[in-house]
Amino acid sequence: MARLAGKIALVTGAGSMKGGMGNGKATAIRLAQEGAAIAALDLDQTAAEETCDLIRQEGGRAFALTADVTQEDQVKTAVDRCMSEFGQIDILQNNVGILKTGGAMDSTVEDWDALVHVNMKAVFLPTKHVLPHFVERGVGVVTNISSIAGLRYLGTPYIGYNATKGSIISFTRNLAAEMAPHGVRANAILPGFIDTPMARNITEQNTDDPDTIDWDALDKQRAARIPLGRVGTPWDVANAAVFLASDDASYITGTEITVDGGVSCRV
Ligand SMILES: NC(=O)c1ccc[n+]([C@@H]2O[C@H](COP(=O)([O-])OP(=O)(O)OC[C@H]3O[C@@H](n4cnc5c(N)ncnc54)[C@H](O)[C@@H]3O)[C@@H](O)[C@H]2O)c1
């Protein structure tokens, strides 16, 4: 029996760069495979439509929403459209996040502001506008995508990214405590190194000549640093999201699930 039959999920960042497979896209597909109907929200309309096409090809229900999660009017309109299309929302998956490199001395104010603006509003605004619908029915699940980089320094200076991802953990715990009396659960997923277009993009940006990157060799090097011996896939993140959204997690709120192959135990 599908674990999410009859549920409606709003997934932000449900597309992926360059037509690849990202965490939000895989999560939208896995939630749909478990029976949920999906509102796939992304800044990039083509990317959101592509995710919906993949869901429909498997017999699922999905429609695309184009919106910038940092703009309150666009988020409110998207939530309203989801309500008029499906009549309810049960699951909010806040997946949007951006990454910029830099340490305490070399990060620019522009990069810092962009990270705070996008990564914090990406959890705050959709949550703010979905919550009234959750409270009205006394049910709802919010899952926020943080990162193990929000727990500790991982060896590369990403101070602004790590600070915002750490704040998402705090936001999630506060949200869980505040909303528990309304029947709403909130948890965070902390991915480790996941092979997505965004991750590859950052590797390319940090390399003088991206054409010379030997991806197979790099994957082997990374895998050797991961206790479970492999780099993560977006499906690993998506499977954790399905669990947290389902009634299997009905007594779980205000916590974090690391999806990192054990890296955070060893760093
Ligand atoms: N890939 C990793 O190794 C990794 C590790 C830890 C955490 N994460 C987190 O996972 C999440 C997704 O990352 P990914 O690697 O799958 O990225 P991705 O680039 O594949 O997907 C992100 C999607 O978000 C969309 N987006 C960006 N800004 C937006 C905005 N303002 N409004 C609406 N949509 C917007 C993009 O268009 C893109 O389709 C991020 O929060 C990231 O920080 C990734």
The ligand as an SDF file (V2000), in Angstrom:
LIG
                    3D

 44 48  0  0  0  0  0  0  0  0999 V2000
   24.2180   18.2690   -3.3550 N   0  0  0  0  0  0  0  0  0  0  0  0
   24.7480   18.1600   -2.1540 C   0  0  0  0  0  0  0  0  0  0  0  0
   25.8170   17.5820   -1.9690 O   0  0  0  0  0  0  0  0  0  0  0  0
   24.0150   18.7550   -0.9800 C   0  0  0  0  0  0  0  0  0  0  0  0
   24.5160   18.4890    0.3090 C   0  0  0  0  0  0  0  0  0  0  0  0
   23.8550   19.0280    1.3940 C   0  0  0  0  0  0  0  0  0  0  0  0
   22.7110   19.7930    1.2150 C   0  0  0  0  0  0  0  0  0  0  0  0
   22.2600   20.0390   -0.0560 N   0  0  0  0  0  0  0  0  0  0  0  0
   21.0480   20.8640   -0.1920 C   0  0  0  0  0  0  0  0  0  0  0  0
   20.0890   20.2280   -1.0230 O   0  0  0  0  0  0  0  0  0  0  0  0
   19.2630   21.2300   -1.6230 C   0  0  0  0  0  0  0  0  0  0  0  0
   19.1290   20.9860   -3.1140 C   0  0  0  0  0  0  0  0  0  0  0  0
   20.4100   20.9330   -3.6620 O   0  0  0  0  0  0  0  0  0  0  0  0
   20.7010   20.2030   -5.0560 P   0  0  0  0  0  0  0  0  0  0  0  0
   22.1440   19.8760   -5.0180 O   0  0  0  0  0  0  0  0  0  0  0  0
   19.7060   19.1420   -5.3030 O   0  0  0  0  0  0  0  0  0  0  0  0
   20.5030   21.4330   -6.0720 O   0  0  0  0  0  0  0  0  0  0  0  0
   19.8880   21.5670   -7.5510 P   0  0  0  0  0  0  0  0  0  0  0  0
   20.5700   22.7480   -8.1290 O   0  0  0  0  0  0  0  0  0  0  0  0
   19.9530   20.2720   -8.2890 O   0  0  0  0  0  0  0  0  0  0  0  0
   18.3610   21.9360   -7.2920 O   0  0  0  0  0  0  0  0  0  0  0  0
   17.9880   23.1340   -6.7030 C   0  0  0  0  0  0  0  0  0  0  0  0
   16.7680   23.6830   -7.4350 C   0  0  0  0  0  0  0  0  0  0  0  0
   16.3230   24.8490   -6.7040 O   0  0  0  0  0  0  0  0  0  0  0  0
   15.9240   25.8270   -7.6370 C   0  0  0  0  0  0  0  0  0  0  0  0
   16.0090   27.1540   -7.0080 N   0  0  0  0  0  0  0  0  0  0  0  0
   17.1430   27.8360   -6.6740 C   0  0  0  0  0  0  0  0  0  0  0  0
   16.8050   29.0230   -6.1300 N   0  0  0  0  0  0  0  0  0  0  0  0
   15.4550   29.0820   -6.1000 C   0  0  0  0  0  0  0  0  0  0  0  0
   14.5120   30.0510   -5.6510 C   0  0  0  0  0  0  0  0  0  0  0  0
   14.9200   31.2120   -5.1150 N   0  0  0  0  0  0  0  0  0  0  0  0
   13.1860   29.7800   -5.7580 N   0  0  0  0  0  0  0  0  0  0  0  0
   12.7550   28.6130   -6.3050 C   0  0  0  0  0  0  0  0  0  0  0  0
   13.5990   27.6540   -6.7610 N   0  0  0  0  0  0  0  0  0  0  0  0
   14.9430   27.8890   -6.6660 C   0  0  0  0  0  0  0  0  0  0  0  0
   16.8810   25.6840   -8.8070 C   0  0  0  0  0  0  0  0  0  0  0  0
   16.3000   26.2310   -9.9970 O   0  0  0  0  0  0  0  0  0  0  0  0
   17.0740   24.1730   -8.8590 C   0  0  0  0  0  0  0  0  0  0  0  0
   16.1590   23.5810   -9.7740 O   0  0  0  0  0  0  0  0  0  0  0  0
   19.8940   22.5770   -1.2690 C   0  0  0  0  0  0  0  0  0  0  0  0
   19.2000   23.1470   -0.1610 O   0  0  0  0  0  0  0  0  0  0  0  0
   21.3000   22.2010   -0.8700 C   0  0  0  0  0  0  0  0  0  0  0  0
   21.8900   23.1330    0.0090 O   0  0  0  0  0  0  0  0  0  0  0  0
   22.8860   19.5330   -1.1490 C   0  0  0  0  0  0  0  0  0  0  0  0
  1  2  1  0
  2  3  2  0
  2  4  1  0
  4  5  1  0
  4 44  2  0
  5  6  2  0
  6  7  1  0
  7  8  2  0
  8  9  1  0
  8 44  1  0
  9 10  1  0
  9 42  1  0
 10 11  1  0
 11 12  1  0
 11 40  1  0
 12 13  1  0
 13 14  1  0
 14 15  2  0
 14 16  1  0
 14 17  1  0
 17 18  1  0
 18 19  2  0
 18 20  1  0
 18 21  1  0
 21 22  1  0
 22 23  1  0
 23 24  1  0
 23 38  1  0
 24 25  1  0
 25 26  1  0
 25 36  1  0
 26 27  1  0
 26 35  1  0
 27 28  2  0
 28 29  1  0
 29 30  1  0
 29 35  2  0
 30 31  1  0
 30 32  2  0
 32 33  1  0
 33 34  2  0
 34 35  1  0
 36 37  1  0
 36 38  1  0
 38 39  1  0
 40 41  1  0
 40 42  1  0
 42 43  1  0
M  CHG  2   8   1  16  -1
M  END
$$$$
